[in-house]
Amino acid sequence: MQSTTRDAILAATSAGALLVVLAVTASLSTLAQPAVVATGVGAALAVEALFVADTPAAELWERTAVQAGSATALVVGAGLAVWVLGPWVAAAACWGVATYFALLALLLAGVWGANTA
């Protein structure tokens, strides 16, 4: 399986779980708050910057345990954070995943990536 396909499946599964959390808590409207959007997009860009900068994070990501653990930690952590901090955390995580998909689309379209540098 290609790494982009694998990563997209992990992201889609995580997004689905996060959306279920928001739906169950009747908090889907939180997705429309500008501060939540900015937080999620900013966090996703910061995480992606770790990979673009060729830090140890990119090398660690190739480990199956890290991939599965990261997806699980995202969903469980956001679920717990909803309980402690409120639903905006899960909504921000959804925006982070959406940002990842936008970056993935740019990569697959050849607009962004190693070939464009």
C-alpha positions in Angstrom: 0.0 0.0 0.0 1.3 3.5 -0.9 2.1 5.7 2.1 -0.3 8.4 0.9 -3.1 5.8 0.7 -2.3 4.5 4.2 -2.1 8.0 5.7 -5.3 9.0 4.0 -7.1 5.9 5.4 -5.8 6.7 8.9 -6.8 10.3 8.6 -10.3 9.5 7.3 -10.9 7.0 10.1 -9.7 9.5 12.7 -12.0 12.2 11.2 -14.9 9.9 11.2 -14.4 9.1 14.9 -14.0 12.8 15.7 -17.2 13.7 13.9 -19.1 10.9 15.8 -17.9 12.5 19.0 -19.1 15.9 17.9 -22.5 14.4 16.8 -23.0 12.4 20.0 -22.3 15.5 22.1 -24.6 17.7 19.8 -21.6 19.9 19.1 -21.3 19.8 15.3 -21.9 23.6 15.2 -18.5 24.1 16.9 -16.9 23.3 13.5 -18.1 26.8 12.3 -16.3 28.8 14.9 -13.4 30.8 13.3 -11.1 30.3 16.3 -11.6 26.5 16.1 -10.8 26.6 12.4 -7.7 28.7 12.9 -6.5 26.4 15.8 -7.0 23.2 13.8 -5.4 24.5 10.6 -2.5 26.1 12.5 -1.8 22.9 14.4 -1.9 20.8 11.2 0.5 23.1 9.4 2.9 23.0 12.4 2.8 19.2 12.4 3.3 19.0 8.7 6.2 21.4 9.0 8.0 18.8 11.1 7.8 16.4 8.2 8.8 19.0 5.5 11.8 20.1 7.6 13.0 16.5 7.5 13.1 16.2 11.3 13.2 12.8 13.1 9.4 12.9 13.1 9.3 12.0 9.4 11.5 8.9 10.1 9.5 7.9 13.1 6.2 8.1 11.1 7.4 5.2 8.9 6.9 2.8 11.9 3.6 1.1 11.8 3.2 1.3 15.6 3.7 5.1 15.5 1.1 5.5 12.7 -1.5 3.4 14.5 -0.6 5.0 17.9 -0.8 8.5 16.5 -4.3 8.0 15.0 -5.5 6.3 18.3 -3.9 9.1 20.4 -5.6 11.7 18.3 -9.0 10.2 18.7 -8.7 9.2 22.3 -7.0 12.4 23.3 -9.6 14.6 21.5 -12.4 12.5 23.1 -10.9 13.1 26.6 -10.2 16.7 25.8 -13.9 17.2 24.9 -14.8 15.9 28.3 -12.3 18.2 30.0 -12.1 21.3 27.8 -15.1 21.1 25.6 -16.0 20.1 22.0 -13.9 22.7 20.4 -10.9 20.4 20.7 -12.5 17.6 18.6 -13.7 20.3 16.1 -10.2 21.7 15.8 -8.8 18.2 15.3 -11.3 17.8 12.5 -10.0 21.0 10.8 -6.5 19.7 11.3 -7.4 16.5 9.4 -9.2 18.6 6.7 -6.0 20.6 6.3 -4.0 17.4 5.9 -6.4 16.3 3.1 -5.9 19.7 1.4 -2.1 19.3 1.6 -2.4 15.7 0.3 -4.5 16.9 -2.6 -1.8 19.5 -3.5 0.9 16.8 -3.2 -1.0 14.4 -5.5 -1.8 17.1 -8.0 1.9 17.9 -8.2 1.4 21.5 -6.9 3.4 20.9 -3.7 6.1 18.4 -2.8 9.6 17.3 -3.5 9.3 17.8 -7.2 8.3 21.4 -6.9 11.3 22.6 -4.9 
